[in-house]
């Protein structure tokens, strides 16, 4: 089987096959924790690390796993990685760990992770598996951050309001107050606001894709050659 091109892998993860806005996987944590940018960034990085470690491990041992037990083995690998990440966040990012709560261990059930292990990492060498994990993870993280930023901006009038939970006390200086004395827009930080915000993001992506398709379908008209005298 031929190896997929690295550019194709990156494009799929970041745009064409983005797990958050195209595959629509991992919607539960995506919609639940994105009340601000920092929460989205924290969960996105945890998911990316899980994808990276699980894809690399599955690719390395893919020839040793019998087909009959591959799914339980994949789940065991992912659960082990998530446990390590959860303990590390509890130790070094405890405030963020408390905010994200149950959604950190629920990374194990994210269909995007087990899907990449089954459909890609188990069939490709480790270098491709790592690139795929980074592309999918970064693509998912970007959706979390953009959605979290939209909801935080509309709901609180700020950006990076809880950056100290991830970056320490120095992170307090990163907070941007864009609207002074802002009373807030409650709908933006409630669950319906998450669905509406994600809908706008998906609509924007679809508009961009439609414009690209229209531009690609328009062929240049050949110039007329002068007829011989």
MDAnalysis code that builds the backbone (N, CA, C; Angstrom):
import MDAnalysis as mda
import numpy as np

u = mda.Universe.empty(687, n_residues=229, atom_resindex=np.repeat(np.arange(229), 3), trajectory=True)
u.add_TopologyAttr("name", ["N", "CA", "C"] * 229)
u.add_TopologyAttr("resid", np.arange(1, 230))
u.add_TopologyAttr("resname", ["UNK", "UNK", "UNK", "UNK", "UNK", "UNK", "UNK", "UNK", "UNK", "UNK", "UNK", "UNK", "UNK", "UNK", "UNK", "UNK", "UNK", "UNK", "UNK", "UNK", "UNK", "UNK", "UNK", "UNK", "UNK", "UNK", "UNK", "UNK", "UNK", "UNK", "UNK", "UNK", "UNK", "UNK", "UNK", "UNK", "UNK", "UNK", "UNK", "UNK", "UNK", "UNK", "UNK", "UNK", "UNK", "UNK", "UNK", "UNK", "UNK", "UNK", "UNK", "UNK", "UNK", "UNK", "UNK", "UNK", "UNK", "UNK", "UNK", "UNK", "UNK", "UNK", "UNK", "UNK", "UNK", "UNK", "UNK", "UNK", "UNK", "UNK", "UNK", "UNK", "UNK", "UNK", "UNK", "UNK", "UNK", "UNK", "UNK", "UNK", "UNK", "UNK", "UNK", "UNK", "UNK", "UNK", "UNK", "UNK", "UNK", "UNK", "UNK", "UNK", "UNK", "UNK", "UNK", "UNK", "UNK", "UNK", "UNK", "UNK", "UNK", "UNK", "UNK", "UNK", "UNK", "UNK", "UNK", "UNK", "UNK", "UNK", "UNK", "UNK", "UNK", "UNK", "UNK", "UNK", "UNK", "UNK", "UNK", "UNK", "UNK", "UNK", "UNK", "UNK", "UNK", "UNK", "UNK", "UNK", "UNK", "UNK", "UNK", "UNK", "UNK", "UNK", "UNK", "UNK", "UNK", "UNK", "UNK", "UNK", "UNK", "UNK", "UNK", "UNK", "UNK", "UNK", "UNK", "UNK", "UNK", "UNK", "UNK", "UNK", "UNK", "UNK", "UNK", "UNK", "UNK", "UNK", "UNK", "UNK", "UNK", "UNK", "UNK", "UNK", "UNK", "UNK", "UNK", "UNK", "UNK", "UNK", "UNK", "UNK", "UNK", "UNK", "UNK", "UNK", "UNK", "UNK", "UNK", "UNK", "UNK", "UNK", "UNK", "UNK", "UNK", "UNK", "UNK", "UNK", "UNK", "UNK", "UNK", "UNK", "UNK", "UNK", "UNK", "UNK", "UNK", "UNK", "UNK", "UNK", "UNK", "UNK", "UNK", "UNK", "UNK", "UNK", "UNK", "UNK", "UNK", "UNK", "UNK", "UNK", "UNK", "UNK", "UNK", "UNK", "UNK", "UNK", "UNK", "UNK", "UNK", "UNK", "UNK", "UNK", "UNK", "UNK", "UNK", "UNK", "UNK"])
u.atoms.positions = np.array([
    [0.842, -1.192, 0.000],
    [0.000, 0.000, 0.000],
    [0.880, 1.246, 0.000],
    [0.582, 2.187, -0.883],
    [1.383, 3.392, -0.979],
    [1.153, 4.290, 0.227],
    [2.218, 5.011, 0.606],
    [2.123, 5.916, 1.747],
    [1.428, 7.206, 1.321],
    [0.514, 7.721, 2.166],
    [-0.111, 9.003, 1.843],
    [0.898, 10.141, 1.940],
    [0.751, 11.137, 1.105],
    [1.668, 12.272, 1.113],
    [1.503, 13.067, 2.401],
    [2.608, 13.627, 2.890],
    [2.554, 14.393, 4.138],
    [1.661, 15.618, 3.994],
    [1.702, 16.263, 2.837],
    [0.855, 17.442, 2.649],
    [-0.629, 17.077, 2.692],
    [-0.964, 15.913, 2.160],
    [-2.351, 15.454, 2.203],
    [-2.780, 15.176, 3.630],
    [-1.894, 14.562, 4.417],
    [-2.211, 14.266, 5.814],
    [-2.462, 15.549, 6.593],
    [-1.601, 16.536, 6.399],
    [-1.733, 17.800, 7.122],
    [-3.009, 18.528, 6.709],
    [-3.281, 18.579, 5.405],
    [-4.478, 19.253, 4.916],
    [-5.741, 18.586, 5.428],
    [-5.747, 17.254, 5.472],
    [-6.910, 16.538, 5.991],
    [-7.169, 16.887, 7.450],
    [-6.116, 16.891, 8.261],
    [-6.294, 17.135, 9.678],
    [-6.703, 18.549, 10.013],
    [-6.119, 19.506, 9.292],
    [-6.387, 20.912, 9.611],
    [-7.665, 21.433, 8.967],
    [-8.037, 20.872, 7.806],
    [-9.175, 21.467, 7.095],
    [-10.122, 20.433, 6.490],
    [-9.640, 19.667, 5.520],
    [-10.524, 18.812, 4.720],
    [-11.286, 17.800, 5.548],
    [-10.627, 17.216, 6.546],
    [-11.238, 16.164, 7.356],
    [-11.128, 16.491, 8.848],
    [-11.214, 17.782, 9.179],
    [-11.079, 18.226, 10.564],
    [-12.088, 17.501, 11.451],
    [-11.625, 16.901, 12.549],
    [-12.543, 16.108, 13.377],
    [-13.658, 16.917, 14.029],
    [-13.434, 18.210, 14.246],
    [-14.431, 19.011, 14.934],
    [-15.503, 19.603, 14.041],
    [-15.149, 19.993, 12.822],
    [-16.099, 20.701, 11.954],
    [-16.479, 19.924, 10.703],
    [-15.802, 18.828, 10.410],
    [-16.138, 18.011, 9.245],
    [-16.635, 16.637, 9.689],
    [-15.821, 15.940, 10.481],
    [-16.244, 14.639, 10.985],
    [-17.266, 14.769, 12.109],
    [-17.281, 15.938, 12.778],
    [-18.185, 16.193, 13.909],
    [-18.031, 15.129, 14.999],
    [-16.777, 14.861, 15.359],
    [-16.465, 13.922, 16.426],
    [-16.008, 14.691, 17.662],
    [-16.200, 14.103, 18.818],
    [-15.791, 14.753, 20.062],
    [-16.618, 15.980, 20.391],
    [-17.885, 15.981, 19.981],
    [-18.711, 17.170, 20.189],
    [-19.044, 17.407, 21.656],
    [-19.135, 16.358, 22.442],
    [-19.506, 16.545, 23.853],
    [-18.500, 17.438, 24.577],
    [-17.210, 17.106, 24.613],
    [-16.268, 18.022, 25.264],
    [-16.115, 19.331, 24.510],
    [-16.217, 19.282, 23.178],
    [-16.045, 20.495, 22.387],
    [-17.081, 21.541, 22.776],
    [-18.315, 21.122, 22.977],
    [-19.373, 22.062, 23.310],
    [-19.420, 22.386, 24.795],
    [-18.959, 21.465, 25.628],
    [-19.119, 21.642, 27.073],
    [-18.059, 22.535, 27.696],
    [-16.820, 22.449, 27.252],
    [-15.729, 23.141, 27.948],
    [-15.337, 24.464, 27.307],
    [-15.895, 24.793, 26.139],
    [-15.423, 25.974, 25.414],
    [-16.121, 27.251, 25.867],
    [-16.242, 27.443, 27.171],
    [-16.795, 28.703, 27.666],
    [-15.771, 29.825, 27.594],
    [-14.492, 29.481, 27.436],
    [-13.456, 30.485, 27.199],
    [-12.296, 29.848, 26.435],
    [-11.356, 30.672, 26.012],
    [-10.252, 30.199, 25.178],
    [-9.319, 29.250, 25.919],
    [-9.046, 29.541, 27.186],
    [-8.078, 28.742, 27.936],
    [-8.583, 27.322, 28.134],
    [-9.864, 27.167, 28.449],
    [-10.425, 25.832, 28.588],
    [-10.293, 25.047, 27.286],
    [-10.622, 25.704, 26.166],
    [-10.497, 25.034, 24.876],
    [-9.067, 24.662, 24.555],
    [-8.132, 25.580, 24.857],
    [-6.725, 25.293, 24.593],
    [-6.227, 24.142, 25.457],
    [-6.620, 24.119, 26.715],
    [-6.174, 23.048, 27.609],
    [-6.658, 21.683, 27.172],
    [-7.940, 21.576, 26.855],
    [-8.471, 20.285, 26.408],
    [-7.920, 19.909, 25.045],
    [-7.715, 20.906, 24.177],
    [-7.164, 20.622, 22.857],
    [-5.750, 20.066, 22.926],
    [-4.920, 20.657, 23.796],
    [-3.547, 20.153, 23.940],
    [-3.541, 18.756, 24.547],
    [-4.421, 18.503, 25.512],
    [-4.503, 17.155, 26.100],
    [-4.928, 16.137, 25.050],
    [-5.873, 16.506, 24.204],
    [-6.316, 15.607, 23.135],
    [-5.216, 15.377, 22.110],
    [-4.477, 16.435, 21.782],
    [-3.373, 16.303, 20.825],
    [-2.283, 15.379, 21.357],
    [-1.923, 15.530, 22.625],
    [-0.920, 14.641, 23.228],
    [-1.396, 13.196, 23.221],
    [-2.690, 12.995, 23.492],
    [-3.238, 11.638, 23.457],
    [-3.154, 11.059, 22.056],
    [-3.540, 11.838, 21.060],
    [-3.437, 11.374, 19.673],
    [-2.000, 11.044, 19.304],
    [-1.083, 11.906, 19.699],
    [0.325, 11.723, 19.347],
    [0.875, 10.429, 19.942],
    [0.660, 10.221, 21.242],
    [1.198, 9.036, 21.916],
    [0.511, 7.759, 21.442],
    [-0.808, 7.802, 21.298],
    [-1.530, 6.588, 20.901],
    [-1.251, 6.221, 19.444],
    [-1.223, 7.198, 18.549],
    [-0.923, 6.899, 17.148],
    [0.474, 6.313, 16.983],
    [1.450, 6.917, 17.670],
    [2.825, 6.427, 17.565],
    [2.940, 5.001, 18.097],
    [2.300, 4.738, 19.236],
    [2.373, 3.396, 19.831],
    [1.692, 2.359, 18.958],
    [0.498, 2.685, 18.474],
    [-0.238, 1.740, 17.622],
    [0.548, 1.450, 16.352],
    [1.144, 2.468, 15.763],
    [1.912, 2.257, 14.538],
    [3.130, 1.371, 14.780],
    [3.783, 1.561, 15.934],
    [4.970, 0.764, 16.231],
    [4.654, -0.711, 16.428],
    [3.506, -1.019, 17.002],
    [3.182, -2.416, 17.326],
    [2.121, -2.990, 16.382],
    [1.838, -2.298, 15.280],
    [0.725, -2.705, 14.424],
    [0.902, -4.105, 13.859],
    [2.145, -4.535, 13.621],
    [2.375, -5.861, 13.049],
    [2.343, -6.961, 14.108],
    [2.289, -6.587, 15.365],
    [2.282, -7.561, 16.458],
    [0.885, -7.842, 16.997],
    [-0.099, -7.019, 16.609],
    [-1.447, -7.146, 17.152],
    [-2.293, -8.026, 16.239],
    [-2.932, -9.011, 16.819],
    [-3.842, -9.856, 16.049],
    [-5.119, -9.070, 15.750],
    [-5.680, -9.236, 14.572],
    [-6.875, -8.466, 14.199],
    [-8.047, -8.637, 15.162],
    [-8.161, -9.825, 15.770],
    [-9.302, -10.096, 16.636],
    [-9.303, -9.249, 17.905],
    [-8.138, -8.788, 18.327],
    [-8.067, -8.056, 19.602],
    [-7.572, -6.627, 19.422],
    [-7.560, -6.149, 18.196],
    [-6.950, -4.854, 17.957],
    [-7.697, -3.720, 18.671],
    [-9.024, -3.722, 18.638],
    [-9.788, -2.630, 19.258],
    [-9.568, -2.580, 20.768],
    [-9.673, -3.704, 21.507],
    [-9.365, -3.644, 22.933],
    [-7.938, -3.169, 23.227],
    [-6.991, -3.567, 22.393],
    [-5.612, -3.111, 22.585],
    [-5.509, -1.607, 22.360],
    [-6.158, -1.104, 21.324],
    [-6.138, 0.333, 21.065],
    [-6.740, 1.110, 22.232],
    [-7.865, 0.628, 22.742],
    [-8.520, 1.311, 23.862],
    [-7.629, 1.283, 25.098],
    [-6.946, 0.167, 25.336],
    [-6.042, 0.072, 26.478],
    [-4.898, 1.072, 26.350],
    [-4.345, 1.190, 25.164],
    [-3.260, 2.160, 24.935],
    [-3.757, 3.578, 25.185],
    [-4.906, 3.924, 24.607],
    [-5.446, 5.279, 24.758],
    [-5.763, 5.572, 26.218],
    [-6.362, 4.613, 26.920],
    [-6.698, 4.822, 28.327],
    [-5.447, 5.027, 29.177],
    [-4.387, 4.301, 28.875],
    [-3.137, 4.458, 29.621],
    [-2.546, 5.849, 29.400],
    [-2.561, 6.307, 28.146],
    [-2.032, 7.640, 27.837],
    [-2.854, 8.720, 28.536],
    [-4.172, 8.606, 28.484],
    [-5.041, 9.605, 29.108],
    [-4.834, 9.636, 30.622],
    [-4.619, 8.477, 31.227],
    [-4.373, 8.435, 32.669],
    [-3.108, 9.196, 33.034],
    [-2.050, 9.018, 32.253],
    [-0.802, 9.742, 32.500],
    [-1.024, 11.247, 32.349],
    [-1.737, 11.653, 31.304],
    [-2.001, 13.075, 31.082],
    [-2.855, 13.649, 32.201],
    [-3.848, 12.902, 32.634],
    [-4.712, 13.368, 33.721],
    [-3.926, 13.573, 35.011],
    [-3.056, 12.631, 35.351],
    [-2.247, 12.758, 36.564],
    [-1.277, 13.929, 36.456],
    [-0.716, 14.120, 35.270],
    [0.214, 15.241, 35.078],
    [-0.502, 16.582, 35.211],
    [-1.705, 16.699, 34.644],
    [-2.462, 17.941, 34.777],
    [-2.879, 18.182, 36.219],
    [-3.230, 17.124, 36.929],
    [-3.589, 17.266, 38.342],
    [-2.414, 17.763, 39.162],
    [-1.215, 17.365, 38.770],
    [-0.022, 17.751, 39.526],
    [0.459, 19.157, 39.183],
    [0.456, 19.520, 37.901],
    [1.093, 20.770, 37.482],
    [0.117, 21.854, 37.026],
    [-1.090, 21.451, 36.621],
    [-2.097, 22.425, 36.194],
    [-3.396, 22.145, 36.953],
    [-3.306, 22.205, 38.269],
    [-4.416, 21.711, 39.087],
    [-5.682, 22.537, 38.897],
    [-5.561, 23.860, 38.795],
    [-6.760, 24.691, 38.614],
    [-7.459, 24.369, 37.304],
    [-6.692, 24.218, 36.234],
    [-7.280, 23.858, 34.948],
    [-7.848, 22.447, 35.001],
    [-7.170, 21.568, 35.709],
    [-7.654, 20.193, 35.878],
    [-9.027, 20.181, 36.536],
    [-9.226, 21.011, 37.557],
    [-10.511, 21.058, 38.250],
    [-11.606, 21.629, 37.348],
    [-11.263, 22.585, 36.508],
    [-12.260, 23.181, 35.616],
    [-12.687, 22.184, 34.532],
    [-11.725, 21.516, 33.934],
    [-12.048, 20.561, 32.866],
    [-12.729, 19.313, 33.404],
    [-12.370, 18.913, 34.627],
    [-13.071, 17.849, 35.328],
    [-13.157, 16.541, 34.571],
    [-14.385, 16.048, 34.456],
    [-14.632, 14.721, 33.889],
    [-14.255, 14.638, 32.420],
    [-14.115, 15.773, 31.743],
    [-13.855, 15.740, 30.309],
    [-12.422, 15.342, 29.979],
    [-11.532, 15.341, 30.960],
    [-10.183, 14.821, 30.709],
    [-10.204, 13.299, 30.577],
    [-10.730, 12.552, 31.557],
    [-10.800, 11.093, 31.346],
    [-11.706, 10.689, 30.195],
    [-12.688, 11.533, 29.854],
    [-13.574, 11.197, 28.742],
    [-12.880, 11.296, 27.386],
    [-11.632, 11.788, 27.363],
    [-10.873, 11.765, 26.109],
    [-10.749, 10.332, 25.588],
    [-10.762, 9.369, 26.502],
    [-10.668, 7.954, 26.104],
    [-11.785, 7.589, 25.141],
    [-12.964, 8.167, 25.347],
    [-14.123, 7.805, 24.530],
    [-14.260, 8.667, 23.280],
    [-13.318, 9.568, 23.045],
    [-13.386, 10.424, 21.854],
    [-13.229, 9.564, 20.599],
    [-14.245, 9.564, 19.769],
    [-14.231, 8.700, 18.583],
    [-13.116, 9.078, 17.618],
    [-12.691, 10.335, 17.636],
    [-11.628, 10.754, 16.722],
    [-10.326, 10.019, 17.026],
    [-10.054, 9.757, 18.304],
    [-8.785, 9.130, 18.685],
    [-8.778, 7.652, 18.312],
    [-9.817, 6.937, 18.699],
    [-9.865, 5.510, 18.345],
    [-10.013, 5.359, 16.831],
    [-10.680, 6.318, 16.189],
    [-10.832, 6.264, 14.737],
    [-9.506, 6.415, 14.011],
    [-8.648, 7.327, 14.474],
    [-7.343, 7.508, 13.831],
    [-6.435, 6.297, 14.094],
    [-6.552, 5.715, 15.268],
    [-5.750, 4.523, 15.560],
    [-6.131, 3.373, 14.642],
    [-7.443, 3.222, 14.423],
    [-7.925, 2.109, 13.606],
    [-7.728, 2.362, 12.116],
    [-8.082, 3.556, 11.645],
    [-8.089, 3.799, 10.206],
    [-6.750, 4.257, 9.651],
    [-5.866, 4.796, 10.496],
    [-4.616, 5.344, 9.956],
    [-3.378, 4.758, 10.626],
    [-3.249, 4.900, 11.949],
    [-2.012, 4.498, 12.621],
    [-1.731, 3.011, 12.465],
    [-2.782, 2.192, 12.467],
    [-2.577, 0.742, 12.364],
    [-2.219, 0.301, 10.955],
    [-2.201, 1.234, 9.991],
    [-1.940, 0.877, 8.602],
    [-0.788, 1.649, 7.985],
    [-0.131, 2.496, 8.780],
    [0.923, 3.352, 8.229],
    [2.131, 3.371, 9.160],
    [3.307, 3.700, 8.616],
    [4.510, 3.769, 9.453],
    [4.414, 4.905, 10.464],
    [5.344, 4.871, 11.418],
    [5.234, 5.752, 12.568],
    [5.369, 7.227, 12.192],
    [6.195, 7.552, 11.187],
    [6.338, 8.969, 10.834],
    [5.026, 9.547, 10.315],
    [4.323, 8.782, 9.467],
    [3.020, 9.231, 8.977],
    [2.007, 9.297, 10.112],
    [2.059, 8.344, 11.011],
    [1.118, 8.322, 12.128],
    [1.301, 9.537, 13.029],
    [2.544, 9.938, 13.239],
    [2.810, 11.113, 14.083],
    [2.314, 12.389, 13.406],
    [2.575, 12.525, 12.112],
    [2.104, 13.702, 11.382],
    [0.578, 13.755, 11.392],
    [-0.066, 12.613, 11.198],
    [-1.523, 12.557, 11.231],
    [-2.056, 12.972, 12.599],
    [-1.414, 12.493, 13.667],
    [-1.846, 12.847, 15.015],
    [-1.710, 14.345, 15.271],
    [-0.593, 14.921, 14.859],
    [-0.392, 16.357, 15.053],
    [-1.400, 17.170, 14.249],
    [-1.639, 16.781, 12.998],
    [-2.573, 17.527, 12.155],
    [-3.992, 17.449, 12.719],
    [-4.435, 16.244, 13.073],
    [-5.782, 16.090, 13.626],
    [-5.911, 16.797, 14.968],
    [-4.885, 16.666, 15.809],
    [-4.933, 17.307, 17.118],
    [-4.936, 18.818, 17.033],
    [-4.086, 19.364, 16.187],
    [-4.036, 20.821, 16.036],
    [-5.331, 21.334, 15.407],
    [-5.854, 20.597, 14.437],
    [-7.125, 20.995, 13.835],
    [-8.250, 21.021, 14.855],
    [-8.317, 20.010, 15.711],
    [-9.339, 19.952, 16.756],
    [-9.125, 21.070, 17.773],
    [-7.861, 21.330, 18.125],
    [-7.552, 22.391, 19.085],
    [-7.951, 23.756, 18.549],
    [-7.710, 24.004, 17.267],
    [-8.080, 25.289, 16.677],
    [-9.586, 25.520, 16.767],
    [-10.372, 24.479, 16.538],
    [-11.826, 24.615, 16.656],
    [-12.205, 24.939, 18.097],
    [-11.595, 24.252, 19.064],
    [-11.869, 24.522, 20.471],
    [-11.516, 25.962, 20.843],
    [-10.360, 26.425, 20.387],
    [-9.909, 27.774, 20.742],
    [-10.782, 28.834, 20.085],
    [-11.110, 28.652, 18.807],
    [-11.945, 29.635, 18.113],
    [-13.335, 29.705, 18.736],
    [-13.932, 28.539, 18.992],
    [-15.256, 28.521, 19.605],
    [-15.211, 29.103, 21.009],
    [-14.184, 28.740, 21.787],
    [-14.043, 29.302, 23.123],
    [-13.840, 30.803, 23.098],
    [-13.060, 31.284, 22.125],
    [-12.843, 32.717, 22.004],
    [-14.122, 33.463, 21.654],
    [-14.907, 32.896, 20.746],
    [-16.175, 33.525, 20.370],
    [-17.108, 33.618, 21.570],
    [-17.232, 32.531, 22.313],
    [-18.162, 32.518, 23.448],
    [-17.681, 33.423, 24.575],
    [-16.367, 33.438, 24.818],
    [-15.831, 34.304, 25.861],
    [-15.994, 35.772, 25.496],
    [-15.750, 36.092, 24.242],
    [-15.851, 37.482, 23.817],
    [-17.285, 37.989, 23.925],
    [-18.228, 37.179, 23.449],
    [-19.625, 37.602, 23.509],
    [-20.192, 37.513, 24.918],
    [-19.743, 36.512, 25.671],
    [-20.306, 36.313, 26.997],
    [-19.710, 37.186, 28.077],
    [-18.399, 37.512, 27.949],
    [-17.724, 38.247, 29.005],
    [-17.026, 39.517, 28.521],
    [-16.844, 39.650, 27.224],
    [-16.134, 40.813, 26.701],
    [-14.638, 40.749, 26.898],
    [-14.098, 39.538, 27.108],
    [-12.662, 39.365, 27.336],
    [-12.127, 38.226, 26.476],
    [-10.809, 38.116, 26.442],
    [-10.118, 36.977, 25.850],
    [-9.000, 36.556, 26.797],
    [-8.785, 35.246, 26.922],
    [-7.740, 34.695, 27.796],
    [-7.929, 35.153, 29.247],
    [-9.179, 35.144, 29.699],
    [-9.467, 35.675, 31.029],
    [-8.923, 34.789, 32.153],
    [-8.671, 33.526, 31.890],
    [-8.161, 32.616, 32.921],
    [-6.828, 31.995, 32.495],
    [-6.017, 32.794, 31.828],
    [-4.744, 32.283, 31.324],
    [-3.810, 31.845, 32.439],
    [-3.997, 32.370, 33.654],
    [-3.105, 31.999, 34.761],
    [-3.239, 30.521, 35.125],
    [-4.387, 29.893, 34.794],
    [-4.551, 28.478, 35.101],
    [-3.606, 27.604, 34.282],
    [-3.181, 28.097, 33.135],
    [-2.275, 27.335, 32.289],
    [-0.846, 27.868, 32.331],
    [-0.691, 29.177, 32.414],
    [0.628, 29.794, 32.313],
    [1.144, 30.361, 33.634],
    [0.448, 30.095, 34.733],
    [0.891, 30.613, 36.023],
    [0.501, 32.072, 36.205],
    [1.052, 32.686, 37.253],
    [0.690, 34.068, 37.562],
    [1.049, 35.026, 36.435],
    [2.082, 34.700, 35.663],
    [2.433, 35.560, 34.533],
    [1.318, 35.609, 33.499],
    [0.460, 34.596, 33.495],
    [-0.630, 34.561, 32.527],
    [-1.702, 35.596, 32.773],
    [-1.753, 36.168, 33.973],
    [-2.765, 37.189, 34.247],
    [-2.573, 38.412, 33.360],
    [-1.343, 38.674, 32.958],
    [-1.082, 39.832, 32.092],
    [-1.537, 39.593, 30.660],
    [-1.882, 38.341, 30.321],
    [-2.328, 38.036, 28.962],
    [-3.797, 38.344, 28.737],
    [-4.528, 38.578, 29.816],
    [-5.968, 38.827, 29.690],
    [-6.231, 40.119, 28.928],
    [-7.105, 40.029, 27.935],
    [-7.489, 41.186, 27.135],
    [-8.938, 41.533, 27.441],
    [-9.162, 42.729, 27.956],
    [-10.520, 43.223, 28.188],
    [-10.885, 44.117, 27.019],
    [-11.722, 43.598, 26.144],
    [-12.039, 44.308, 24.914],
    [-13.211, 45.267, 25.085],
    [-14.064, 45.009, 26.056],
    [-15.220, 45.877, 26.296],
    [-15.279, 46.179, 27.780],
    [-15.063, 47.434, 28.162],
    [-15.134, 47.833, 29.565],
    [-16.593, 47.869, 30.028],
    [-16.786, 47.479, 31.310],
    [-18.125, 47.487, 31.916],
    [-19.137, 46.705, 31.082],
    [-18.676, 45.597, 30.533],
    [-19.544, 44.758, 29.710],
    [-20.429, 43.907, 30.604],
    [-21.718, 43.937, 30.377],
    [-22.659, 43.208, 31.233],
    [-22.787, 41.742, 30.853],
    [-22.269, 41.380, 29.716],
    [-22.279, 39.978, 29.311],
    [-23.509, 39.592, 28.516],
    [-23.336, 38.563, 27.710],
    [-24.421, 38.002, 26.905],
    [-24.570, 36.546, 27.340],
    [-25.557, 36.284, 28.176],
    [-25.668, 34.994, 28.853],
    [-25.774, 33.825, 27.884],
    [-26.482, 34.016, 26.781],
    [-26.685, 32.915, 25.834],
    [-25.365, 32.367, 25.320],
    [-24.369, 33.222, 25.178],
    [-23.093, 32.795, 24.598],
    [-22.382, 31.760, 25.466],
    [-22.531, 31.856, 26.789],
    [-21.813, 30.928, 27.659],
    [-22.685, 29.763, 28.129],
    [-23.930, 29.722, 27.683],
    [-24.798, 28.596, 27.969],
    [-24.675, 27.558, 26.857],
    [-25.115, 26.303, 27.102],
    [-25.009, 25.264, 26.059],
    [-25.592, 25.638, 24.702],
    [-26.753, 26.319, 24.628],
    [-27.235, 26.705, 23.286],
    [-26.251, 27.597, 22.532],
    [-25.522, 28.440, 23.272],
    [-24.531, 29.292, 22.619],
    [-23.421, 28.488, 21.968],
    [-23.069, 27.349, 22.573],
    [-22.044, 26.490, 21.986],
    [-22.518, 25.907, 20.658],
    [-23.769, 25.444, 20.609],
    [-24.308, 24.900, 19.364],
    [-24.383, 25.976, 18.289],
    [-24.848, 27.166, 18.664],
    [-24.972, 28.250, 17.693],
    [-23.595, 28.665, 17.173],
    [-22.629, 28.795, 18.089],
    [-21.285, 29.178, 17.676],
    [-20.652, 28.160, 16.753],
    [-20.792, 26.871, 17.081],
    [-20.243, 25.834, 16.207],
    [-20.931, 25.855, 14.853],
    [-22.231, 26.133, 14.841],
    [-22.948, 26.232, 13.576],
    [-22.397, 27.336, 12.694],
    [-22.074, 28.489, 13.289],
    [-21.498, 29.587, 12.517],
    [-20.117, 29.203, 11.959],
    [-19.321, 28.489, 12.766],
    [-17.995, 28.076, 12.296],
    [-18.124, 27.119, 11.113],
    [-19.018, 26.125, 11.233],
    [-19.210, 25.170, 10.148],
    [-19.739, 25.869, 8.902],
    [-20.659, 26.823, 9.090],
    [-21.187, 27.570, 7.948],
    [-20.082, 28.359, 7.251],
    [-19.198, 28.978, 8.042],
    [-18.090, 29.727, 7.445],
    [-17.161, 28.825, 6.649],
    [-16.862, 27.649, 7.193],
    [-15.998, 26.702, 6.474],
    [-16.667, 26.242, 5.182],
    [-17.967, 25.974, 5.233],
    [-18.678, 25.531, 4.032],
    [-18.699, 26.619, 2.962],
    [-18.834, 27.878, 3.382],
    [-18.818, 28.984, 2.417],
    [-17.460, 29.071, 1.734],
    [-16.397, 28.957, 2.521],
    [-15.048, 29.013, 1.942],
    [-14.832, 27.860, 0.969],
    [-15.256, 26.657, 1.356],
    [-15.096, 25.500, 0.469],
    [-15.903, 25.666, -0.816],
    [-17.115, 26.216, -0.704],
    [-17.945, 26.411, -1.898],
    [-17.302, 27.405, -2.851],
    [-16.743, 28.480, -2.311],
    [-16.081, 29.469, -3.164],
    [-14.866, 28.868, -3.857],
    [-14.119, 28.033, -3.116],
    [-12.966, 27.389, -3.737],
    [-13.386, 26.468, -4.864],
    [-14.481, 25.732, -4.660],
    [-14.946, 24.814, -5.700],
    [-15.418, 25.572, -6.939],
    [-16.104, 26.702, -6.713],
    [-16.556, 27.497, -7.855],
    [-15.375, 28.066, -8.629],
    [-14.361, 28.543, -7.904],
    [-13.187, 29.086, -8.569],
    [-12.436, 28.005, -9.345],
    [-12.390, 26.803, -8.772],
    [-11.683, 25.716, -9.453],
    [-12.430, 25.239, -10.686],
    [-13.766, 25.382, -10.669],
    [-14.561, 24.902, -11.804],
    [-14.572, 25.872, -12.975],
    [-14.172, 27.123, -12.715],
    [-14.147, 28.108, -13.791],
    [-12.830, 27.964, -14.553],
    [-12.919, 27.483, -15.766],
    [-11.730, 27.278, -16.576],
    [-11.432, 28.544, -17.374],
    [-10.158, 28.878, -17.554],
    [-9.840, 30.063, -18.356],
    [-10.263, 29.889, -19.817],
    [-10.859, 30.934, -20.367],
    [-11.311, 30.882, -21.754],
    [-10.112, 31.106, -22.679],
    [-9.827, 30.182, -23.576],
    [-8.672, 30.371, -24.473],
    [-8.875, 31.566, -25.385],
    [-7.813, 32.286, -25.590],
    [-7.889, 33.465, -26.466],
    [-8.035, 33.023, -27.918],
    [-8.813, 33.800, -28.680],
    [-9.066, 33.443, -30.078],
    [-7.820, 33.756, -30.913],
    [-7.484, 32.825, -31.752],
    [-6.353, 33.036, -32.658],
    [-6.831, 33.764, -33.917],
    [-6.086, 34.715, -34.392],
    [-6.497, 35.401, -35.634],
    [-6.507, 34.446, -36.818],
    [-7.569, 34.536, -37.611],
    [-7.684, 33.657, -38.771],
    [-6.663, 34.073, -39.845],
    [-6.107, 33.109, -40.542],
    [-5.134, 33.453, -41.589],
    [-5.783, 34.222, -42.725],
    [-5.078, 35.164, -43.264],
    [-5.606, 35.986, -44.365],
    [-5.727, 35.153, -45.633],
])
